[in-house]
Every structure is written in C-alpha cells, then in structure tokens.
Amino acid sequence: MIKDGPVWNRPLQRDFLPFVGAGSKPARDLILHILTFFRKKVENLSGKVVKVSGPLVVATGLTDADMADVVRVGPKRLIGEILTMNGDSASIQVYEETSGLGPGAEVVTTGAPLSVELGPGMIENIYDGIQRPLEEIMKVAGANITRGIELPGLSREKKWEFTPTVKSGDKVVGGDVIGTVPETVSVLHKIMLPPHLSGTILSITAGEYTVTDPVGILVDDKGQRHELCMMQRWPVRVGRPYKHKYPPKTPLLSGQRIVDTFFPVAKGGTAAIPGPFGSGKTVMQHQMAKWSDVDIVIYIGCGERGNEMTDVLREFPELVDPRNGEPLMKRTVLIANTSDMPVAAREASIYTGITIAEYFRDMGYDVAVIADSTSRWAEALREMSGRLEEMPGEEGYPAYLSSRLSQFYERSGVVECLGGDEERRGSLTAIGAVSPPGGDLSEPVSQATMRITKVFWALDASLAYRRHFPAINWLTSHSLYLDSLKPWYDENLGEEFMRNRNQAMAILQEEASLNEIVQLVGKDSLSPADQLTLETAKMIREDFLQQNGFMEVDWYSSYERQEKMLGMILDYDKFCREAVAQGAKPTDLFEIPFRERMGRAKSVPDADMPTVYADMAEEMAEQIRMAVEKGGEEL
C-alpha cells in the first residue's frame, strides 16, 4: 500500500509529520528514520526500462532485486524473470509480447522467484508455460491471451472435500501426508506438509475447503503457530527434496511393442525421441502419454504447432484408461505453450511441468513427463543468449546448453519421499522429443541429450515414408536399462522373454548385413538358412514391430500379447530350420497359411487372444510338418 501510493512523490516530512504528532523529537526522528528506510527499500525494488530487445528487457534502479526474481514490466504489468544482474541493472526475460513497451516504463519486482501453485485442481487442467489456466483465461479474455493478465494457477472458489489422515497431538515432519482429497476418480490427491515445516498438529478438521482456507493449525518446535492449507508454492527451478534416490528397476509399460520388448525405459528413467520432420515424434509422444503404465501424466507442448496440441485436447477426454476404464484426462495435466506464444515462455514451461510432476511424485505416485519438444526449448535458450550477447557455443547455442538439459533430466528418478509416516516411494520418468534440423543427429541438442538420457528411440524418416509406425529404427536405437531390468523380466515374464528379445535383435541385425548381399546377387542366390533369416526378420518387422495407432485393438499391446507374438515368430523360425534340415523347401515353408494368420494376429481382440494364439501355434506346427512330408515326397 505504501509502495503504490502517491506518498513517495511528495516531501516525507509534509506527509508523515502530522501522523507522528507532537511527541518528543527523538521519537519523531526514529519514526522518520524507519519510514525513510522502507521508502528506500521500496524504491530499490522498482526501476525503469532502458532497453527493449524482443523478449529481453534491461532495467536500471533495481538495487535490491535478486537473480531469478519475478518482475512486472510496464503499465500492462507483463510478467518477466531476472536473468542477470550488473550493479542496479537487470536483464529481464519477459514471458509475454513486449510490443509497445519502451524506455522509461516502470519495472517492479515481486521479491520472489518464478513459482507454481501446487494443490487440488491441477489434474484435468490446461496451463500455459507459467501456469496460467487457459480455460479460465478464455472465460475472462476470450480466445487470445490478454497481455499482463493475472490469474491464479488454482481456483480460489472451488471447494474440495478434505479428509484428515492425522489428528490433534500427532507429531509430523515435512512431507507427511496430513489429509486426502478425491480430486478425480483416478487420482486421490494427498495433502502434504510443506518440506520446511515440522511440529505438532494442534487442530485439524474435515470438511469442504478452498485451497487457501486453513484446514488445521501446526505448532512448531519454537512454539510458533502455522495455519495449514491445501495449497503450497514451490520455485520451478529448484528440485523438490526427497530422502533417497534409488536405481530404477521396473519397466514402464507403454503398450508399444518396439519400446517394451526391444528398447524399454524404466520407471524413473530418462528417454529421448529424436527424429526429423514427419517421422512421428509427436504421435509417439501421444502414445506414451496415453498408454504409459503410470499414475499421472504431465504433457508439455513446448513450442509445438497449435494443431498438434488441439489433437491432444480433443483425443485425451475421449480416450479410456485401460487400467480403470476412466477418461485419460482424469490423470493428466496439460501445459500448452505453442509456437505462436512468446518464445521466452517456452523456457519456463519445461520447469513448470517437471515441478508439478515432482509434487505428484512426492505423494508416492509414478509420474511421466512428456516434453515435446526440448529442441524448441533449446531454441528459446539460444535466442535469449544471443540477445544477452553471451559468447555462443556450437551452432549458436549457449555454452550451458548441456548443463540446462542435465538439470531437467536429472530431476527424474525413483525416490523415497519425505515424511516420517511410512516408506513412500514415487517415480518420475522424463521423456523428451528432439527435433534435429534435417534429421541430423550430430547437432548439439541431440548430442547433449544422448549423453544424458539412457534410452534413445531414433526415429527414421525412411520408415515413416514406408508407413512403418512407430518409425523407430531398431539398428540405431538403444536402451541402457536392459541389464537392470532383466531381473524383473525374469521374475514376471520368465527367462525366455529376454532370450527371445536378444534372438530377435540378432536376426534383425543379420538381416541388415544380408540386405547388402541381396542387392548385389538377389535373394534366390542365398542359402536356405539365410532366406529363412530374411523371412523371419520380415515377420518381426511387419507383424510384431509395426503397430496401427488407429486400430483400437492394436494401439495398446500388453506384455502377455507381446510375449506370445514374439514367441510364435521365433518358434516358426526354429521349426522351419529343422524342417529345412529334413528336406523341406523354403518356398513351401514361406507360403503356409500360418503366415497370413500371423499377419493378422495383432488384430485379435484381447478376450480371444489366448485361445486364438494357441490354435495358431498348433496349426503352425502341423503345417510345417506337412511341408516336410511334401519335401520328402518330391525327393
């Protein structure tokens, strides 16, 4: 109130001495000294714009401002963040369009870093890069985001049914769950004590509250009282604390056969999806967001085309979660920061998304962050770095590109959450898309991402042009989680699963070397064993790896289906090799009716799959036996 009023524009004595009264001179001097101190403090928290360069604004007079402080710029109060400080001069990254802003405009710092509001109401919500709810903005300002609009991330009107899990007199520490809220039918929101608080619960009451209403009172060790509410704030660039981080040992089931069987990612792991334009990065990201075996999905559309985000907004409410039959939006948070939005906000959107993800991880949930795409985020870094006149690194990207990417991906992991109640573990899996220009994987963002992430799903444009989706190249992709996940596969799927996987990969690699010979001398000149290798590899590629994202039966494949399909293909390979040794002709083996049925195996409904697959296996054995008999008769 003091800061914004007109009192600072007039002489101090004239305004405040009447309020001091006719007291003693020492008293009046003391009050005047205090008022002067506060005036200087307030004045040092505001400054004037001296330069505007796109999203970069330089302001002077911010003596007491700090790095990373959020500021309000100009008469429209545009939101920005301080990047660098040089004396009282601050370089500010503005997250909104700066057209019309000029020198002399006022800049006021909030004195706090860029933070997000964490509490009930985030699930099913759609935010921009700095956690402004887009649906609420549309109600207030229409289809376009009005510059400087201020709306809280969580609704202050909506009431939630709060049920305490602690009682008066209980000792609690930071991270303890003090109550629950049924946010959606799929998510039970756990209200946690902020990490910095601990003490004794003085009172806590069940009922309907808004996120800012006090639900209880805590008395800390110093005897101070703290009102507890269902909302807390957290700075986005600071990772949330935890007790301990564990190595990931459980695979993330995505329903995509090439991912789950060949290049799995662990819960709490990191993965990258690089690929050129049109290779299916966004569709792959959508599939991971739709069908991943996680409790919460945070989807970040960072600098992507608006129509792609529109597809997400249209599809997700209609899709059904295979685990509970509820709409997928019931466990999803969307952050939409499209290519037509201010470039600087892209940089914040990544951190906003992963902070929200960490919050749900701290509840003990498995969370997946889907970032589409980190290349657009890196481009925002490059633009801001150029405007700051920093020394450029490779291809103009800043020298700290790798460290910033690391900061993002390193916030993933399997952790033991804070709290003294019981051992509560959560996981955060980070999956980022990379869009290298022209599909060149040697460019800086791809290379930096490859050094950090442990799973690399390399998309291939040539596969996409042949309509082979997911267009993941099995020869250039890799997963470093295979060794750590092997005990889980052996225990839950049997030791044969990993053996089959390794055998299938060996067949595909052998096919790649045989293709060079085929191009020179033709397929017919190969030995029967080599011809069989090519035929089996074709089955693996077309009947197993290829999936139809528009076919309801095939867009999600369980481990059971994957195991049976791959097992049948490899059994075919094994039996055919035995048949060739007994005199069967390769051409007869390639033309048996089983081959056609195997091509349609992916479209068999889940309910019929066990019986149909068992019948197919019996038919295959019988048809191969008949081919052997036919070959013997001809001899």
N, C-alpha and C positions, 0 to 999 in steps of 0.2 A: 504494500500500500504506500509506504514511504517512497519506494523507488519510482513508482509510476506517477505519483502526484506531482503537481506543479511547484511544490515547495522548494525544490533544489534550484529553481530558476530565479530565486529571489535571495537577498541577503539573509543569512542564517539568523542574525540577532533579531531582525524585524519580525520574523515569523515565529521564533520559538521563545524569545524572552517573555512575551505575555503569558505563556503557559508555565514558565518557570516560577513566576510570581515574585514576590518581594522578599524572598528568602535571603540568606546570607550570601555574600559574594563567593566564598569557596564552593557552596552548593551549586550556585549558578554556573561557575566555571567548570565544575565536574560534569554537569549535565551537558553543557555546550561541548565539552571535550568528547563525551560519548556520542553525541549527535554528529559531530564532525567526523569521528571515526567511521560511523556507519554510512555517512554520506560518501566518504572516500571509497569505502568498501563497495557500495552500490555502484558508484561511478566507474570503478575499476572492473566491474562485471559487465559493462556496456562499452561499445566502441562504435567507430564509424567505418563504413566501407570505403576503401581507397582504390580497389581494383576489382573488376569482374571479368573473368575469362571462362565463359561457359559455366560449367558446374562448380568452378573454383572461384571463391571469393576471398579477397585479402582485406582484413580489417585491422585497424590500429586502436590502441586505447584499452585493450583487454589485459590489463596488468595482472589481475588475479585469476584469470581463466587458466584452465589446465588442459593438457592434451586429452583428446577424446571426449571433451565436454560437448554436450548438445547445445546448439545455439539457435536463436530465432533471428532471421535476417529480414530487414526491410519492413515496410508498412504492412505487407501481407503475412509477416511472421513465417517466412519459409524456414523449414527445418533443415539444419545442417549439423556437421560434426567437425570439430577442430582436428586437423591432421598434423600441423606443425606449429611451433611457437618460436618466435625470434624476438626476444625482448617483449614489448607490448603488442607486437604484430602477430596476427594469427592467420594461417591459411586454412580456409574452411571449405569442406566438401558439402555442397548443397544438394539435398536429395530431391529437389523439385526444379522445375523450369525457372531459369533466372532472367528471362527476357523482361525488359522494363526496369530492371534493378540497376542502379548507378551509384557512383561515388557519393558519399555523404549520408547514405541510408544507415539507420541505426542497427546495430547488432547487439543482442542481449543474450548472455549465456545463462543457462539454467543451473549451472554448477553441478550437473550430474552427467554421467556417460550415457550413451545410447543403450537403453534397456527395454526389455519386453515385460508385459504383464502376464503372469503365469497363474492359472486358476481355472475353475469350471467355465465352460463356454468356448474353449478353443476348438474342440472336436466339431467337425462339420463346418467350420468357419473358413472363409476365404479372405486372406490378408494380402496387402501389398508388401513390398520389401521391408518396410519399417513398422509392420504390424498395425496398419490401419485397416479396419474391416471394410471390405469393398462393398458388401451388400448394404451396410449402414450408410456408406458414402453415397451410394446410388439413391437411397431414400431421401437424403438431405440435399445432394447437389446434382442429381441426375446421372447420366451415363458417363460424363467426363469428370475426372477428379479435379476439384477446385483447388487452386494453389493455396497453401497455408491452412488447409482445413485441418482441424484438430478433433479427433475422435478417439476415445479410449479403445484399447485392444479388447477389453472385456466389457460386456454390458453392465451398466450400473443399476439398471432397473429389474432385470430378470432375477427371480428368486429361485434358489436351489434347496433341495431337501437335504439338510445336513444331519448326519448320524455320527455322534462321537464314538471313538474307539478307546478313549481314555476317560478317567473320571477324576473328580476333585481329590487332591492329595497325591496323585501319581507324579513320580519323577520322570521327566522327559529330557531328551537331548536333541540337538539339531538333526533333522532328517526323520525323526519319529513320525509315524502316521497318527494324527490326533482325531481323524474322522474320515468319513467317506461321503461321496455324493454320486448318485447314479446319473452320470452325465448323459450317456446314451445307453441303449440296450446292450451294446457291445463293450462299453468302457465304464468301469467303476473308477471314478476319479478319487484318488487318495489325497486328502489334505495333509500336507507335511509341515512340520515345524521348520521355519527358516534355519539354514545351517548355523547361523551365528547365535541363535538363542538356545538356552537351556535353563532348567529350573523346575519348579513345582506348579502343577495346574491348580489354580485357586478355584476356578469355576469354569464349567463348560456345559452348554445347553443344546439339546437337539431342537430342530425346527427349520423353518424356511427363512433363508437369509439371502441378501445380495452379497456379491463378492467383497464389498467394503464394510459390511456390517460386522461388528465384533461377535464372535461365537464363543469366546471364552477369555479368561484372564490368566496370565502366567506371571509368577513371581520368580525372578532370577536369584542367583546366589547373593547378590548385593542388596536384596530386598526391594528392588525396583519392579513396578508392575508394568506389564506389556499386554496391550489388547491384541488378541489373536483374531485374524480374519482369514477368509478362504483364498485371498489373493496375495501373491508376493511378486516383487520385481527383481530382475536379475540383468546385469550388464551383458550384452551379447558377445563381447569379445573376451570374456572371462569364462573358462570352463567351470562347470559346477563340480563341487568337490565330491569325493567318494572315499570309502575306506581302503579298498584294494582292487587292483585290476588283475584279471585272470586271462590266460591264453584261451582263445576261442577253440571249442572242441565239438560243437554241434553244428551241423549244416543248416543253412537257410533253404528251405524247400520253396522253390519258385514256381514249380509246375512246368518249367521249360526243360525239356529233356537234355539238350546240349549243355545247359547250365548245371543241372542237378547231377547228371551222371558223369560228364566229362570235365567240366571246369567249375566245381562248386565253390560257393562263398560261405564262410562260416558266420553264424550269428555273432555279431560283434566285430566282424571283419570289414575289409575295405575292397572295393571293386571299381574298375573303370570300364567305360564303354566308349572306345574311340571309333570313329568311322566318318567317311566323307558324307557329303550331302546326298540324301535319298537312300542311305543304306539301312535305315530303320532304327536309328538311335532312340528317337522319341517313342516309337512303338514298343521297343524293348523296355524302355523305362516304364511305360504304361503297364506292360505285362508284369514287371517286377512289383510295381505299386499295387496292382490289382490282386495278385495271387500269392505274394510272399507270405510265408508262414510266420508272421509277426503279429503283435497285438495292436500296434499303432503305426501308421504310415504318415510321414511328413513329405509332401511332394512340393519341390521348389521349382517353379518355372522361371528360370533366371535368364532373361534376355531372349527367350524363345518367341516364336511367332504367335500372334494372338489367336489364330485359328486352331493351333495345337492345344492351347490352354482351353479353348472353347470345347474341343473334343473331350478333354478331361472333365470339364464341368458338366457336359451332357451325359457322358458314359458312366461316371462313378455313381451317381444316385440310382442308376438303373441296374447296375451290376450287383450280384448277390454273392456275399461272402461264403465260400464253400464250407467254412467251419461251423457257422451258426445260422446260415440262411438269411441273415440280415443284410441290408444295403451296405456296400463297402464304405460309403461316406460316413457311416456310424463310427468308424475308427480312423478317419483320415482328416488331416489338416492340410489345406492348400495355400501355398504362397505364390501369388501370381504377380510376376514382375516382367511384363512382356517387353518386346524390343522397342515399342513406341513410348515406353515410360522413360523417365530420366535415367541416363546411364549410371550415374553415381549410386542410385538406389540398388542396382544390381549387387554392388559390393556389400551392402548391408544385408540383402536378402539371404545370402548363404549363412551368415552368422545368426540371423533371426531364426532360420529353420533349425539349425543344429542346437540352439539353446532351448527351443521348445522341445526338441527331441530328448535332450538331456534331462529335462524336467520329468517327462514321462518315464524315461529310463530309471530315474531315482525312485519311482513308485514300484519298481520291480518288473516292469514290462519289457518285452522285446520290441524294439523300435527300429524302423528302417527310414533313413533319409535318402530321398531320391533327388539329386541335384541335376537339373537339365537346363543349361549346361555350364560346366566350370570354365569352358573357353570364353563364353560371353562375360563371365565374371572377371577372367584374366584380362579381357579387352578393356573392361572398366578400370582395372588397376593401371593398365598401360596408358589410358587416356589421362587419368588423374596424375600419374607420374610425369607424363610429358608436360602437362600444364604447370606442374610444380618445378619444372626444369631440372629434374633429377637426372643423374647420369644413366643413360639407357643401357640395358643389357642386350642379350641376343634378341634380334628381330624387334627391338624397341620395347620389349617387356622390361619391367623394373628388375633390378638385381635381386630383390627379395621375393620374387615370384615363387620360388621353390619353398621358402620358409612359410609363406602365407598358405600355400596348398597343404603343407605339412600340418600347420595349425588346425586346418579344417579336418583332415582325415584322422589326425591323432586324437581327436575328441571321440572317436569311435571306441568300441571295446566292450568286454564283459566285465562288469564291476560289482563289487559288494557295496551296496548302498549305505549311506549314513543312517545312523539310528541305533539305539540300544535295545530295541524290542526283540528282534529275531534276525537271522541271517536272511537278507533280502537281496537277491541278485537281479540285475537288469542288463540288457544288452542294447548296443546302438550300432547298427550296420550302416555304413556310409557308401553309397553307390553314386558315382558321378559320371556324367557323359562328357566326352571331349569331342570337339568339332574341329579337327585339324583342317586348314585350308587345302583343298585338293586331295584330301586323304593322306597327306604327308605326315607319317608318324614320327619323323625326325624333328618336327618343330618343337619349340621349348615347352609348351603346355603338356603335350603328350609325353615327352621325355621326363619331365618333372613328375608327372602323375605316375608313370611306370615305375619310377624309383621308390615311390611312396606306397602305392597300392599293391596288394598281394594277388589280386585276381585281375586278369586283363582279357576282356572279351572283345577281340579285334573284329570289327565289322568289315565286311568285304563288299565293295560295290558290285563286283562281277557276280557274286552270289545273289545279290539283290536284283540285278538285271535279269537273272535266270529264274526269278521268283522263288528262290530258296530262302525261306524265312523260318526262324531267326537267321539272319545273314552273318553268323559268327563263323569266322574262319578257324577250323579246328587245327590247322597247322601253325598258325601264328599266335593263337591264344594260349594262355597258361593259367594255372591256379597253384599257388604255393601252400594251399591248405590241405592237399591230398594226404600228406603223411599224418598231420594232426587229426584229420577226420577219419582216418582208416579204422581206429578202434570203434568209433560209433557205427560205421558201416558194418563192420564185422559182427558187432553185437546185435544190431537191429535188423540188418538185411542179409546177414550171412557172409562168410568169407568169399563166396563165389562172386558176389557183386563187384568187388574191386578187381578180381581176376578177369571177369568179363569186360570191365571197363578198359583195363590195360590191353587186353587182347584186341578189342575193337579199335583202340587207338593205334596199335601196331599195324592192323590191317589197313587203316586209312593212310598211315604214313607209307606203307608199302605200295599202296595204290598210286600215290603221288610219284614215286620213283618209276613204277611200271608205265605210267602215262607217257613218259618221255620216250620209252621204247615203242609203245603203241603208235605214237605219232610218226615214228620212223618206218616201222615194218608192218603195222597193222595188228589187230587183236588176234586174228586167226593163227598167226605165227607163234604165239605164246604157248607155253606148256599148259596142259590141263589144270595144274595146280595154280599157275599164275592167272589163268582165265577165271578160275573159281575165286581167287582173291579179289579180282575186279568186280565180279558179280556180288560177292558178299559186301564189299565196300559200297557198291551201288545201293544195296538194301539198307545198309546202315545210314547212308546219306539221305535217301529218299523216303524210306519207310520209318526211320527212327528219328533222325535229327530234324527233319523238316516238320514243321508244325503249322497248322492253319489257325490263325488268330481270330478268324471269323466263324469257325465251327465250334459250337458250344461244347461238344464232346472233347475236342482236341485242344482247346486253348489252355486247358489245365490238365496236367498228367501227374498222377500220384506216383510215389516210389514203387508201389506194387505193380502198376502198369508198366513203368519203365523197366523194372527188373525182368518181368515176363517177356516183354517185347524183345529186349536185347538178348535174353537167354535163348529165345526161339531162333533168332537170326544166327547166333553163334552155333546153336545145335545143327541148324541147316548146313552151315559151313563144315562142321565136324563130320556129319553123316555123309555129306557129298564127297568129302575127301576119302572117306572109307569106301564109298561106292565107286569112285574113280579107280581106286586101287584094285577093286574087284571086277573091273572091266566095263563100268557104266560110262556112257558118253556124256561129256559136259553139256552138250546142247540139250539132251533129254532131261538132264537134271535142272537146267535153267527154265525149261518150259512146263514143269509140273504145275498143276492147278494151285498148289500151296502158294506159289509166288504171287499170284493175283490176290489171294486171300490175305497174304501178309501186307500187301499194299493198302488194303482196306482195314487192317487191324486197328489203326489209330481212331477209326470212327465207330468202333464198337462201344455201346453205352457201358458205363461203369457197372451197372447191375448185372449185365450179361457177360462181362469180361471174363470171369474165372472159368465158366463153362465153355464159352466160345474158344478161348485160348487153349484150353485142354483138348478140345476137339481138333483144333488146328495142329497141335503138336502130334496127335495120333495120326492124322491124315498125312502130315509131312513124312513121318517115318514109313508109313505104308506106301506112299507114292515113290519115295526114294528106293525102297525095296523092289518095287515093280520096275523101276528104271534099271536097277542092277540085273534083274532077271531078263529084261529086254536086251541089254547089252550082251549078256551071256549067250542068248539065243542067236544073236547076229554073228557072234564069234564062231 
